[in-house]
Amino acid sequence: MNNNPLTFKEFFKPFTDQEALTGSLDIWQLLIALAVGLVCGLYIFYIYKRTFNGVLYSRTFNISLILLTLVTTLIIRTISSNLTLSLGMVGALSIVRFRTAVKEAMDTVYMFWAVAVGITIGAGFYVPGLICTAIIGVILYIISLVKGKGTHPYLLIIRHDPQAAEAVSKSLKSLPCKSKLKSKTVNRNVVEITMEVRLPGDNTMLANAFLEIDGVADATLVSFQGDYGA
C-alpha cells in the first residue's frame, strides 16, 4: 500500500498532460456506438407507439426520441475521449434551457429513457444498455396492456343550449366510462364541451344518448390515434 501523499504536480497531471487533454476519437467506435444507439432508439420508438394511451399521439415527438438517443450517444462518446472538450461541453450545456411543454407525464419518462440509453451507449456499455433497454420496454408494454386493455380513447364534443346545461352535466357525471374534461366554451347562444372518454371497443352509441336531451344540438365522438402519415 502506497502511503506517500499525492503531490501538487501529480494531482494536476491529468489537466496538464497534452495527450489526456486532446485525446483522439476512434471513428469506428463512434459508428458502432451510433449504430447501437439507433437500434435502441428504434426500439423506444416502437414501444412508445404501441403503449401510447392518450388521445393525441405525436409522431414528431416519437421520432425525436430516436434523435435524442443518437445525439446523447454522440455527445457522451465525444467528450469521453477528450478532457478539454468535456470541460467545455459541460459549460456549454449548462446554459441550455428547454421551453417545450410536455403534455403527457409518460412523455417525460420516455425522454429520460432515451437520454439514459444514450449515456450508457455513449460510455461504451453496449451490452448493459441493450439489456436494460429491452427490459424497460417489456415492462412498459405489460403496464400498458393492464391499464388500457380493451378500451379506446375518444374526444366527446357536445354543443347545447345554455338551458340544457344542468341535464347535460348530470348525463356526463353518470357516464359508464372514464372521462376527463378537456375544454368548455360558453357563448350567449351555445355551450361546447369537450371530454376525453375511454370506450370499450367501437361502442359509439354514447353520442346518441346525448341527442335525446332537449337543447343538445349535436354530439360528436372523435377518435384520433396519430398524426397524418402515422
MDAnalysis code that builds the backbone (N, CA, C; Angstrom):
import MDAnalysis as mda
import numpy as np

u = mda.Universe.empty(690, n_residues=230, atom_resindex=np.repeat(np.arange(230), 3), trajectory=True)
u.add_TopologyAttr("name", ["N", "CA", "C"] * 230)
u.add_TopologyAttr("resid", np.arange(1, 231))
u.add_TopologyAttr("resname", ["MET", "ASN", "ASN", "ASN", "PRO", "LEU", "THR", "PHE", "LYS", "GLU", "PHE", "PHE", "LYS", "PRO", "PHE", "THR", "ASP", "GLN", "GLU", "ALA", "LEU", "THR", "GLY", "SER", "LEU", "ASP", "ILE", "TRP", "GLN", "LEU", "LEU", "ILE", "ALA", "LEU", "ALA", "VAL", "GLY", "LEU", "VAL", "CYS", "GLY", "LEU", "TYR", "ILE", "PHE", "TYR", "ILE", "TYR", "LYS", "ARG", "THR", "PHE", "ASN", "GLY", "VAL", "LEU", "TYR", "SER", "ARG", "THR", "PHE", "ASN", "ILE", "SER", "LEU", "ILE", "LEU", "LEU", "THR", "LEU", "VAL", "THR", "THR", "LEU", "ILE", "ILE", "ARG", "THR", "ILE", "SER", "SER", "ASN", "LEU", "THR", "LEU", "SER", "LEU", "GLY", "MET", "VAL", "GLY", "ALA", "LEU", "SER", "ILE", "VAL", "ARG", "PHE", "ARG", "THR", "ALA", "VAL", "LYS", "GLU", "ALA", "MET", "ASP", "THR", "VAL", "TYR", "MET", "PHE", "TRP", "ALA", "VAL", "ALA", "VAL", "GLY", "ILE", "THR", "ILE", "GLY", "ALA", "GLY", "PHE", "TYR", "VAL", "PRO", "GLY", "LEU", "ILE", "CYS", "THR", "ALA", "ILE", "ILE", "GLY", "VAL", "ILE", "LEU", "TYR", "ILE", "ILE", "SER", "LEU", "VAL", "LYS", "GLY", "LYS", "GLY", "THR", "HIS", "PRO", "TYR", "LEU", "LEU", "ILE", "ILE", "ARG", "HIS", "ASP", "PRO", "GLN", "ALA", "ALA", "GLU", "ALA", "VAL", "SER", "LYS", "SER", "LEU", "LYS", "SER", "LEU", "PRO", "CYS", "LYS", "SER", "LYS", "LEU", "LYS", "SER", "LYS", "THR", "VAL", "ASN", "ARG", "ASN", "VAL", "VAL", "GLU", "ILE", "THR", "MET", "GLU", "VAL", "ARG", "LEU", "PRO", "GLY", "ASP", "ASN", "THR", "MET", "LEU", "ALA", "ASN", "ALA", "PHE", "LEU", "GLU", "ILE", "ASP", "GLY", "VAL", "ALA", "ASP", "ALA", "THR", "LEU", "VAL", "SER", "PHE", "GLN", "GLY", "ASP", "TYR", "GLY", "ALA"])
u.atoms.positions = np.array([
    [0.843, -1.196, 0.000],
    [0.000, 0.000, 0.000],
    [0.878, 1.246, 0.000],
    [0.619, 2.162, -0.885],
    [1.407, 3.364, -1.025],
    [0.867, 4.440, -0.099],
    [1.700, 4.824, 0.912],
    [1.294, 5.842, 1.878],
    [1.822, 7.217, 1.536],
    [2.524, 7.337, 0.414],
    [3.075, 8.628, 0.028],
    [1.958, 9.581, -0.355],
    [1.985, 10.789, 0.156],
    [0.931, 11.753, -0.173],
    [1.005, 12.174, -1.634],
    [-0.133, 12.509, -2.190],
    [-0.207, 12.941, -3.579],
    [0.366, 14.350, -3.702],
    [1.352, 14.492, -4.566],
    [1.991, 15.793, -4.725],
    [1.133, 16.713, -5.580],
    [1.457, 17.986, -5.514],
    [0.724, 19.009, -6.274],
    [0.842, 18.734, -7.775],
    [2.018, 18.339, -8.212],
    [2.259, 18.092, -9.630],
    [1.482, 16.875, -10.109],
    [1.451, 15.811, -9.265],
    [0.726, 14.604, -9.643],
    [-0.777, 14.851, -9.708],
    [-1.265, 15.717, -8.806],
    [-2.700, 15.995, -8.776],
    [-3.169, 16.680, -10.070],
    [-2.360, 17.596, -10.570],
    [-2.740, 18.346, -11.765],
    [-2.183, 17.736, -13.052],
    [-1.579, 16.532, -12.969],
    [-1.004, 15.917, -14.158],
    [-2.056, 15.633, -15.235],
    [-3.263, 15.092, -14.875],
    [-4.274, 14.868, -15.930],
    [-4.698, 16.129, -16.652],
    [-4.573, 17.279, -15.969],
    [-5.004, 18.538, -16.573],
    [-3.893, 19.206, -17.373],
    [-2.675, 18.700, -17.255],
    [-1.545, 19.286, -17.986],
    [-0.980, 18.332, -19.033],
    [-1.373, 17.067, -18.951],
    [-0.894, 16.090, -19.936],
    [-1.561, 16.374, -21.285],
    [-0.762, 16.674, -22.278],
    [-1.301, 17.056, -23.584],
    [-2.099, 15.927, -24.221],
    [-1.670, 14.675, -24.051],
    [-2.376, 13.540, -24.646],
    [-3.737, 13.351, -24.009],
    [-3.810, 13.551, -22.682],
    [-5.096, 13.409, -21.988],
    [-6.033, 14.543, -22.345],
    [-5.447, 15.717, -22.612],
    [-6.286, 16.864, -22.920],
    [-6.883, 16.772, -24.320],
    [-6.040, 16.416, -25.278],
    [-6.522, 16.400, -26.660],
    [-7.227, 15.095, -26.993],
    [-6.619, 13.961, -26.614],
    [-7.231, 12.679, -26.877],
    [-7.402, 12.427, -28.362],
    [-8.100, 11.346, -28.668],
    [-8.402, 11.014, -30.057],
    [-9.714, 10.259, -30.103],
    [-10.502, 10.531, -31.125],
    [-11.811, 9.922, -31.278],
    [-11.735, 8.836, -32.341],
    [-11.954, 7.592, -31.918],
    [-11.936, 6.462, -32.834],
    [-13.232, 6.484, -33.634],
    [-13.124, 6.694, -34.938],
    [-14.302, 6.842, -35.776],
    [-15.117, 5.559, -35.835],
    [-14.424, 4.400, -35.791],
    [-15.153, 3.127, -35.856],
    [-15.930, 2.878, -34.568],
    [-15.326, 3.214, -33.448],
    [-16.038, 3.075, -32.178],
    [-17.240, 4.010, -32.124],
    [-17.080, 5.190, -32.704],
    [-18.197, 6.135, -32.750],
    [-19.333, 5.595, -33.619],
    [-18.982, 5.030, -34.770],
    [-20.006, 4.479, -35.660],
    [-20.716, 3.295, -35.017],
    [-19.966, 2.466, -34.302],
    [-20.592, 1.331, -33.603],
    [-21.551, 1.828, -32.535],
    [-21.125, 2.853, -31.783],
    [-21.983, 3.408, -30.740],
    [-23.259, 3.997, -31.336],
    [-23.122, 4.707, -32.457],
    [-24.298, 5.281, -33.101],
    [-25.229, 4.193, -33.636],
    [-24.642, 3.106, -34.160],
    [-25.469, 2.008, -34.667],
    [-26.258, 1.352, -33.543],
    [-25.595, 1.119, -32.423],
    [-26.291, 0.526, -31.271],
    [-27.340, 1.505, -30.730],
    [-26.975, 2.799, -30.705],
    [-27.936, 3.802, -30.258],
    [-29.149, 3.879, -31.162],
    [-28.930, 3.695, -32.478],
    [-30.049, 3.717, -33.423],
    [-30.992, 2.536, -33.171],
    [-30.421, 1.369, -32.908],
    [-31.249, 0.194, -32.610],
    [-32.087, 0.440, -31.357],
    [-31.468, 0.986, -30.322],
    [-32.196, 1.269, -29.082],
    [-33.247, 2.361, -29.312],
    [-32.898, 3.380, -30.107],
    [-33.845, 4.447, -30.385],
    [-35.060, 3.957, -31.145],
    [-34.852, 3.072, -32.119],
    [-35.978, 2.496, -32.864],
    [-36.842, 1.634, -31.958],
    [-36.212, 0.955, -31.018],
    [-36.970, 0.139, -30.062],
    [-37.827, 1.027, -29.166],
    [-37.267, 2.149, -28.714],
    [-38.038, 3.094, -27.908],
    [-39.196, 3.669, -28.722],
    [-38.927, 3.968, -29.996],
    [-39.972, 4.461, -30.897],
    [-41.127, 3.467, -30.985],
    [-40.809, 2.194, -31.142],
    [-41.840, 1.157, -31.277],
    [-42.644, 1.010, -29.981],
    [-41.945, 0.984, -28.842],
    [-42.620, 0.816, -27.554],
    [-43.530, 2.005, -27.272],
    [-43.066, 3.217, -27.574],
    [-43.899, 4.404, -27.333],
    [-45.174, 4.357, -28.178],
    [-45.044, 3.961, -29.437],
    [-46.210, 3.908, -30.318],
    [-47.190, 2.834, -29.885],
    [-46.674, 1.698, -29.415],
    [-47.538, 0.595, -29.015],
    [-48.203, 0.821, -27.667],
    [-47.562, 1.578, -26.797],
    [-48.079, 1.740, -25.437],
    [-48.774, 3.068, -25.209],
    [-48.837, 3.937, -26.225],
    [-49.452, 5.251, -26.039],
    [-50.941, 5.089, -25.755],
    [-51.410, 5.708, -24.659],
    [-52.800, 5.583, -24.241],
    [-53.532, 6.919, -24.246],
    [-52.891, 7.982, -24.688],
    [-53.545, 9.285, -24.729],
    [-54.434, 9.430, -25.953],
    [-54.881, 10.643, -26.184],
    [-55.757, 10.920, -27.319],
    [-54.955, 11.417, -28.514],
    [-54.019, 12.335, -28.282],
    [-53.279, 12.966, -29.374],
    [-51.862, 12.402, -29.434],
    [-51.700, 11.357, -30.210],
    [-50.379, 10.774, -30.413],
    [-49.578, 11.665, -31.360],
    [-48.334, 11.950, -30.995],
    [-47.481, 12.807, -31.806],
    [-46.346, 11.980, -32.407],
    [-46.417, 11.774, -33.718],
    [-45.345, 11.048, -34.410],
    [-44.043, 11.847, -34.387],
    [-44.160, 13.164, -34.437],
    [-42.967, 14.018, -34.396],
    [-42.218, 13.837, -33.082],
    [-42.946, 13.812, -31.962],
    [-42.302, 13.598, -30.665],
    [-41.650, 12.231, -30.608],
    [-42.324, 11.233, -31.168],
    [-41.778, 9.879, -31.134],
    [-40.487, 9.791, -31.932],
    [-40.441, 10.436, -33.095],
    [-39.203, 10.452, -33.888],
    [-38.091, 11.187, -33.139],
    [-38.469, 12.225, -32.393],
    [-37.457, 12.978, -31.641],
    [-36.794, 12.114, -30.577],
    [-37.461, 11.062, -30.107],
    [-36.843, 10.158, -29.135],
    [-35.658, 9.415, -29.759],
    [-35.795, 9.042, -31.033],
    [-34.678, 8.396, -31.727],
    [-33.494, 9.358, -31.838],
    [-33.783, 10.585, -32.262],
    [-32.719, 11.578, -32.418],
    [-32.098, 11.930, -31.073],
    [-32.923, 11.979, -30.006],
    [-32.397, 12.284, -28.679],
    [-31.420, 11.210, -28.223],
    [-31.742, 9.957, -28.516],
    [-30.825, 8.861, -28.177],
    [-29.514, 8.979, -28.929],
    [-29.591, 9.286, -30.226],
    [-28.380, 9.383, -31.042],
    [-27.524, 10.584, -30.652],
    [-28.165, 11.730, -30.418],
    [-27.414, 12.938, -30.056],
    [-26.719, 12.754, -28.713],
    [-27.413, 12.164, -27.748],
    [-26.799, 11.921, -26.442],
    [-25.634, 10.956, -26.568],
    [-25.797, 9.923, -27.383],
    [-24.699, 8.972, -27.619],
    [-23.486, 9.681, -28.216],
    [-23.720, 10.547, -29.193],
    [-22.626, 11.279, -29.837],
    [-21.907, 12.184, -28.843],
    [-22.667, 12.896, -28.021],
    [-22.052, 13.815, -27.061],
    [-21.198, 13.062, -26.049],
    [-21.761, 12.005, -25.465],
    [-21.033, 11.257, -24.441],
    [-19.805, 10.588, -25.033],
    [-19.957, 10.049, -26.237],
    [-18.813, 9.382, -26.870],
    [-17.709, 10.381, -27.181],
    [-18.067, 11.578, -27.562],
    [-17.072, 12.594, -27.920],
    [-16.336, 13.112, -26.702],
    [-17.072, 13.487, -25.680],
    [-16.429, 14.095, -24.504],
    [-15.676, 13.072, -23.668],
    [-15.995, 11.772, -23.821],
    [-15.279, 10.751, -23.043],
    [-13.862, 10.539, -23.557],
    [-13.567, 11.022, -24.763],
    [-12.233, 10.844, -25.340],
    [-11.397, 12.116, -25.302],
    [-11.955, 13.182, -24.737],
    [-11.243, 14.451, -24.754],
    [-11.581, 15.245, -23.493],
    [-10.588, 15.397, -22.609],
    [-10.812, 16.073, -21.337],
    [-11.125, 17.545, -21.536],
    [-10.410, 18.210, -22.414],
    [-10.643, 19.629, -22.662],
    [-12.056, 19.864, -23.199],
    [-12.447, 19.037, -24.161],
    [-13.775, 19.178, -24.747],
    [-14.869, 18.875, -23.734],
    [-14.612, 17.905, -22.843],
    [-15.622, 17.559, -21.841],
    [-15.871, 18.714, -20.887],
    [-14.802, 19.407, -20.480],
    [-14.971, 20.564, -19.596],
    [-15.705, 21.696, -20.301],
    [-15.351, 21.934, -21.569],
    [-16.045, 22.970, -22.324],
    [-17.493, 22.612, -22.607],
    [-17.764, 21.322, -22.841],
    [-19.123, 20.884, -23.127],
    [-20.023, 21.052, -21.911],
    [-19.479, 20.778, -20.728],
    [-20.254, 20.962, -19.504],
    [-20.676, 22.420, -19.353],
    [-19.752, 23.323, -19.633],
    [-20.094, 24.742, -19.543],
    [-21.098, 25.172, -20.593],
    [-20.964, 24.613, -21.797],
    [-21.888, 24.984, -22.873],
    [-23.289, 24.449, -22.610],
    [-23.388, 23.205, -22.166],
    [-24.700, 22.603, -21.924],
    [-25.406, 23.184, -20.709],
    [-24.646, 23.816, -19.816],
    [-25.270, 24.376, -18.612],
    [-26.167, 25.574, -18.928],
    [-26.001, 26.174, -20.101],
    [-26.826, 27.338, -20.447],
    [-28.020, 26.940, -21.323],
    [-28.148, 25.647, -21.647],
    [-29.259, 25.193, -22.482],
    [-30.524, 25.094, -21.643],
    [-31.599, 25.648, -22.157],
    [-32.886, 25.580, -21.463],
    [-33.935, 25.076, -22.457],
    [-34.728, 24.123, -22.011],
    [-35.792, 23.571, -22.849],
    [-37.115, 24.174, -22.406],
    [-37.812, 24.826, -23.344],
    [-39.058, 25.526, -23.038],
    [-40.300, 24.788, -23.527],
    [-40.122, 23.662, -24.225],
    [-41.276, 22.948, -24.763],
    [-42.046, 22.278, -23.635],
    [-43.351, 22.525, -23.580],
    [-44.185, 21.940, -22.543],
    [-44.502, 20.489, -22.895],
    [-44.352, 19.601, -21.917],
    [-44.670, 18.196, -22.096],
    [-46.068, 17.962, -21.546],
    [-47.010, 17.585, -22.418],
    [-48.409, 17.452, -22.020],
    [-48.676, 16.153, -21.277],
    [-48.034, 15.071, -21.684],
    [-48.247, 13.779, -21.052],
    [-47.096, 13.477, -20.098],
    [-47.455, 12.999, -18.891],
    [-46.428, 12.693, -17.891],
    [-45.504, 11.573, -18.375],
    [-46.068, 10.593, -19.088],
    [-45.252, 9.487, -19.566],
    [-44.260, 9.922, -20.632],
    [-44.544, 11.029, -21.326],
    [-43.599, 11.531, -22.319],
    [-42.276, 11.901, -21.671],
    [-42.345, 12.456, -20.457],
    [-41.120, 12.797, -19.723],
    [-40.314, 11.547, -19.408],
    [-41.015, 10.473, -19.046],
    [-40.333, 9.204, -18.760],
    [-39.597, 8.700, -19.993],
    [-40.243, 8.777, -21.145],
    [-39.599, 8.317, -22.377],
    [-38.403, 9.189, -22.745],
    [-38.481, 10.488, -22.468],
    [-37.345, 11.367, -22.740],
    [-36.148, 10.997, -21.870],
    [-36.395, 10.762, -20.574],
    [-35.306, 10.350, -19.684],
    [-34.759, 8.985, -20.094],
    [-35.654, 8.110, -20.555],
    [-35.219, 6.787, -21.020],
    [-34.277, 6.926, -22.207],
    [-34.640, 7.768, -23.166],
    [-33.789, 7.966, -24.342],
    [-32.442, 8.564, -23.958],
    [-32.445, 9.545, -23.051],
    [-31.187, 10.158, -22.599],
    [-30.318, 9.144, -21.864],
    [-30.938, 8.350, -20.967],
    [-30.184, 7.357, -20.200],
    [-29.560, 6.309, -21.118],
    [-30.302, 5.878, -22.126],
    [-29.761, 4.913, -23.077],
    [-28.603, 5.527, -23.859],
    [-28.752, 6.781, -24.278],
    [-27.681, 7.454, -24.996],
    [-26.414, 7.580, -24.168],
    [-26.581, 7.892, -22.882],
    [-25.412, 7.999, -21.991],
    [-24.726, 6.643, -21.838],
    [-25.531, 5.593, -21.637],
    [-24.962, 4.256, -21.448],
    [-24.228, 3.778, -22.699],
    [-24.860, 3.937, -23.856],
    [-24.219, 3.505, -25.100],
    [-23.007, 4.372, -25.423],
    [-23.127, 5.683, -25.200],
    [-22.007, 6.569, -25.466],
    [-20.802, 6.276, -24.605],
    [-21.042, 5.776, -23.386],
    [-19.936, 5.430, -22.489],
    [-19.304, 4.091, -22.838],
    [-19.872, 3.383, -23.811],
    [-19.282, 2.128, -24.259],
    [-19.872, 0.884, -23.633],
    [-20.922, 1.027, -22.809],
    [-21.549, -0.134, -22.181],
    [-22.679, -0.639, -23.088],
    [-22.294, -1.300, -24.161],
    [-23.273, -1.704, -25.165],
    [-24.214, -2.800, -24.660],
    [-23.647, -3.851, -24.103],
    [-24.467, -4.985, -23.650],
    [-25.420, -4.586, -22.528],
    [-24.927, -3.915, -21.457],
    [-25.873, -3.476, -20.429],
    [-26.939, -2.530, -20.973],
    [-26.548, -1.664, -21.925],
    [-27.520, -0.737, -22.494],
    [-28.615, -1.458, -23.262],
    [-28.235, -2.460, -24.058],
    [-29.220, -3.220, -24.825],
    [-30.134, -4.030, -23.916],
    [-29.535, -4.662, -22.902],
    [-30.332, -5.500, -21.999],
    [-31.325, -4.655, -21.202],
    [-30.852, -3.550, -20.639],
    [-31.731, -2.698, -19.835],
    [-32.814, -2.049, -20.688],
    [-32.470, -1.664, -21.916],
    [-33.465, -1.092, -22.816],
    [-34.575, -2.090, -23.112],
    [-34.188, -3.348, -23.378],
    [-35.181, -4.390, -23.660],
    [-36.071, -4.645, -22.445],
    [-35.487, -4.688, -21.258],
    [-36.264, -4.963, -20.041],
    [-37.261, -3.839, -19.771],
    [-36.805, -2.594, -19.873],
    [-37.700, -1.452, -19.630],
    [-38.846, -1.447, -20.636],
    [-38.542, -1.750, -21.895],
    [-39.588, -1.785, -22.919],
    [-40.640, -2.841, -22.616],
    [-40.213, -4.020, -22.176],
    [-41.158, -5.089, -21.839],
    [-42.032, -4.676, -20.664],
    [-41.435, -4.045, -19.656],
    [-42.205, -3.602, -18.501],
    [-43.254, -2.576, -18.901],
    [-42.877, -1.600, -19.720],
    [-43.827, -0.574, -20.165],
    [-44.945, -1.187, -21.004],
    [-44.610, -2.174, -21.822],
    [-45.621, -2.814, -22.663],
    [-46.627, -3.589, -21.807],
    [-46.141, -4.282, -20.789],
    [-47.035, -5.038, -19.896],
    [-47.945, -4.085, -19.130],
    [-47.385, -2.974, -18.652],
    [-48.186, -1.997, -17.925],
    [-49.282, -1.426, -18.808],
    [-48.968, -1.149, -20.072],
    [-49.972, -0.596, -20.978],
    [-51.097, -1.587, -21.243],
    [-50.778, -2.879, -21.296],
    [-51.813, -3.889, -21.518],
    [-52.752, -3.985, -20.329],
    [-52.188, -3.879, -19.141],
    [-53.010, -3.963, -17.933],
    [-53.859, -2.717, -17.756],
    [-53.317, -1.559, -18.103],
    [-54.001, -0.285, -17.867],
    [-55.115, -0.019, -18.852],
    [-54.872, -0.227, -20.145],
    [-55.852, 0.194, -21.149],
    [-56.387, -0.934, -21.996],
    [-56.486, -2.146, -21.446],
    [-56.924, -3.296, -22.212],
    [-58.382, -3.159, -22.625],
    [-58.636, -3.290, -23.919],
    [-59.995, -3.310, -24.429],
    [-60.671, -1.955, -24.522],
    [-59.957, -0.869, -24.312],
    [-60.560, 0.452, -24.388],
    [-59.845, 1.302, -25.428],
    [-60.586, 2.296, -25.947],
    [-60.038, 3.195, -26.957],
    [-60.362, 4.631, -26.564],
    [-59.404, 5.547, -26.757],
    [-59.650, 6.948, -26.374],
    [-60.449, 7.695, -27.443],
    [-61.368, 8.531, -27.000],
    [-62.168, 9.367, -27.882],
    [-62.289, 10.766, -27.284],
    [-62.583, 11.706, -28.151],
    [-62.991, 13.045, -27.719],
    [-64.494, 13.167, -27.950],
    [-65.220, 13.433, -26.876],
    [-66.664, 13.621, -26.954],
    [-66.949, 15.121, -26.957],
    [-67.501, 15.623, -28.065],
    [-67.771, 17.054, -28.229],
    [-69.281, 17.249, -28.248],
    [-69.788, 18.042, -27.304],
    [-71.227, 18.270, -27.165],
    [-71.502, 19.762, -27.288],
    [-72.452, 20.124, -28.150],
    [-72.897, 21.504, -28.304],
    [-74.371, 21.571, -27.922],
    [-74.686, 22.454, -26.975],
    [-76.056, 22.521, -26.481],
    [-76.411, 23.950, -26.087],
    [-77.701, 24.174, -25.870],
    [-78.181, 25.475, -25.410],
    [-77.832, 25.659, -23.938],
    [-77.670, 26.908, -23.488],
    [-77.375, 27.134, -22.059],
    [-78.447, 26.563, -21.142],
    [-79.708, 26.503, -21.602],
    [-80.787, 25.989, -20.769],
    [-80.637, 24.492, -20.480],
    [-79.896, 23.779, -21.327],
    [-79.729, 22.338, -21.145],
    [-78.472, 21.991, -20.369],
    [-77.838, 22.975, -19.781],
    [-76.560, 22.743, -19.096],
    [-76.705, 21.759, -17.938],
    [-77.772, 21.891, -17.154],
    [-77.943, 21.025, -15.989],
    [-78.159, 19.569, -16.407],
    [-78.989, 19.361, -17.422],
    [-79.257, 17.999, -17.881],
    [-78.002, 17.357, -18.481],
    [-77.243, 18.132, -19.234],
    [-76.009, 17.611, -19.823],
    [-74.994, 17.284, -18.739],
    [-74.914, 18.138, -17.722],
    [-73.977, 17.912, -16.625],
    [-74.304, 16.611, -15.883],
    [-75.584, 16.344, -15.647],
    [-75.979, 15.108, -14.979],
    [-75.631, 13.889, -15.836],
    [-75.830, 14.004, -17.125],
    [-75.511, 12.886, -18.016],
    [-74.011, 12.610, -18.057],
    [-73.206, 13.677, -18.023],
    [-71.754, 13.495, -18.034],
    [-71.256, 12.843, -16.755],
    [-71.889, 13.191, -15.630],
    [-71.473, 12.601, -14.351],
    [-71.838, 11.124, -14.272],
    [-72.854, 10.711, -15.017],
    [-73.299, 9.319, -14.972],
    [-72.760, 8.488, -16.135],
    [-71.704, 8.970, -16.784],
    [-71.127, 8.213, -17.892],
    [-70.595, 6.866, -17.402],
    [-70.839, 5.798, -18.139],
    [-70.375, 4.469, -17.717],
    [-68.914, 4.194, -18.068],
    [-68.119, 5.226, -18.201],
    [-66.722, 5.056, -18.575],
    [-65.913, 6.188, -17.966],
    [-64.601, 6.048, -18.028],
    [-63.719, 7.082, -17.517],
    [-63.793, 8.309, -18.419],
    [-63.858, 9.478, -17.806],
    [-63.960, 10.717, -18.577],
    [-63.147, 11.814, -17.913],
    [-62.747, 12.774, -18.735],
    [-61.947, 13.902, -18.242],
    [-62.269, 15.127, -19.075],
    [-62.571, 16.224, -18.398],
    [-62.905, 17.470, -19.095],
    [-61.644, 18.059, -19.730],
    [-61.715, 18.317, -21.038],
    [-60.590, 18.908, -21.755],
    [-60.792, 20.392, -21.991],
    [-62.022, 20.807, -22.344],
    [-62.288, 22.228, -22.571],
    [-63.787, 22.485, -22.498],
    [-64.118, 23.737, -22.224],
    [-65.517, 24.167, -22.197],
    [-65.580, 25.595, -22.718],
    [-66.365, 25.800, -23.779],
    [-66.528, 27.112, -24.393],
    [-67.974, 27.558, -24.223],
    [-68.169, 28.744, -23.665],
    [-69.514, 29.252, -23.398],
    [-69.737, 30.533, -24.183],
    [-70.774, 30.540, -25.014],
    [-71.230, 31.735, -25.727],
    [-72.645, 32.074, -25.270],
    [-73.192, 33.128, -25.828],
    [-74.535, 33.537, -25.421],
    [-75.600, 32.516, -25.842],
    [-75.405, 31.884, -26.986],
    [-76.435, 31.008, -27.528],
    [-76.057, 29.530, -27.518],
    [-74.801, 29.198, -27.252],
    [-74.389, 27.796, -27.326],
    [-73.238, 27.544, -26.353],
    [-73.200, 26.329, -25.838],
    [-72.125, 25.868, -24.959],
    [-71.489, 24.639, -25.608],
    [-70.170, 24.637, -25.691],
    [-69.450, 23.498, -26.273],
    [-68.546, 22.876, -25.221],
    [-68.708, 21.587, -25.004],
    [-67.941, 20.842, -24.009],
    [-67.158, 19.743, -24.728],
    [-65.879, 19.627, -24.401],
    [-65.034, 18.565, -24.957],
    [-64.545, 17.687, -23.817],
    [-64.875, 16.412, -23.895],
    [-64.498, 15.445, -22.860],
    [-63.611, 14.364, -23.479],
    [-62.654, 13.900, -22.702],
    [-61.857, 12.739, -23.099],
    [-62.457, 11.510, -22.442],
    [-62.875, 10.546, -23.229],
    [-63.509, 9.340, -22.704],
    [-62.804, 8.113, -23.272],
    [-62.901, 7.009, -22.545],
    [-62.352, 5.726, -22.997],
    [-63.499, 4.737, -23.082],
    [-63.776, 4.256, -24.281],
    [-64.906, 3.366, -24.525],
    [-64.415, 1.976, -24.888],
    [-65.127, 0.948, -24.455],
    [-64.750, -0.423, -24.825],
    [-65.063, -0.701, -26.283],
    [-64.045, -1.145, -27.025],
    [-64.245, -1.481, -28.428],
    [-64.675, -0.290, -29.253],
    [-65.624, -0.517, -30.151],
    [-66.151, 0.538, -31.020],
    [-67.556, 0.953, -30.600],
    [-67.818, 0.963, -29.319],
    [-69.137, 1.333, -28.802],
    [-69.306, 2.844, -28.896],
    [-69.960, 3.300, -29.956],
    [-70.147, 4.732, -30.196],
    [-71.579, 5.188, -29.942],
    [-72.378, 4.351, -29.295],
    [-73.771, 4.708, -29.016],
    [-73.875, 5.784, -27.943],
    [-72.747, 6.086, -27.299],
    [-72.763, 7.102, -26.243],
    [-73.197, 8.458, -26.794],
    [-72.755, 8.797, -27.996],
    [-73.110, 10.086, -28.585],
    [-74.606, 10.178, -28.848],
    [-75.236, 9.061, -29.216],
    [-76.675, 9.072, -29.497],
    [-77.500, 9.384, -28.257],
    [-76.995, 8.966, -27.091],
    [-77.744, 9.186, -25.859],
    [-77.885, 10.671, -25.540],
    [-76.881, 11.468, -25.891],
    [-76.950, 12.904, -25.590],
    [-77.916, 13.631, -26.524],
    [-78.167, 13.079, -27.693],
    [-79.112, 13.725, -28.616],
    [-80.547, 13.649, -28.106],
    [-80.816, 12.748, -27.161],
    [-82.158, 12.636, -26.601],
    [-82.449, 13.745, -25.592],
    [-81.448, 14.499, -25.200],
    [-81.638, 15.596, -24.244],
    [-82.107, 16.832, -25.003],
    [-83.165, 17.449, -24.531],
    [-83.671, 18.671, -25.162],
    [-82.646, 19.795, -25.050],
    [-82.368, 20.429, -26.163],
    [-81.424, 21.537, -26.182],
    [-80.056, 21.168, -26.700],
    [-79.790, 19.865, -26.872],
    [-78.492, 19.425, -27.405],
    [-78.544, 19.482, -28.922],
    [-77.685, 20.285, -29.505],
    [-77.672, 20.455, -30.963],
    [-76.983, 19.276, -31.646],
    [-75.798, 18.878, -31.152],
    [-75.106, 17.733, -31.730],
    [-74.111, 17.179, -30.726],
    [-73.765, 15.924, -30.907],
    [-72.765, 15.244, -30.075],
    [-71.854, 14.458, -31.008],
    [-70.561, 14.671, -30.875],
    [-69.588, 14.082, -31.797],
    [-68.535, 13.310, -31.023],
    [-68.208, 12.117, -31.526],
    [-67.112, 11.325, -30.986],
    [-65.981, 11.329, -32.001],
    [-64.779, 11.727, -31.544],
    [-63.622, 11.815, -32.428],
    [-62.541, 10.889, -31.908],
    [-62.117, 9.949, -32.740],
    [-61.006, 9.080, -32.401],
    [-59.771, 9.564, -33.144],
    [-58.730, 9.924, -32.396],
    [-57.511, 10.458, -33.014],
    [-56.321, 9.754, -32.410],
    [-55.747, 8.793, -33.144],
    [-54.663, 7.978, -32.627],
    [-53.302, 8.400, -33.139],
    [-53.244, 9.267, -34.121],
    [-51.929, 9.652, -34.639],
    [-51.990, 10.761, -35.633],
    [-50.810, 11.350, -35.936],
    [-50.699, 12.377, -36.943],
    [-50.922, 11.778, -38.327],
    [-51.101, 12.659, -39.334],
    [-51.204, 12.193, -40.710],
    [-49.928, 11.503, -41.103],
    [-50.096, 10.361, -41.711],
    [-48.935, 9.576, -42.148],
    [-48.425, 8.644, -41.095],
    [-49.099, 8.587, -39.902],
    [-48.620, 7.677, -38.858],
    [-48.920, 6.231, -39.239],
])
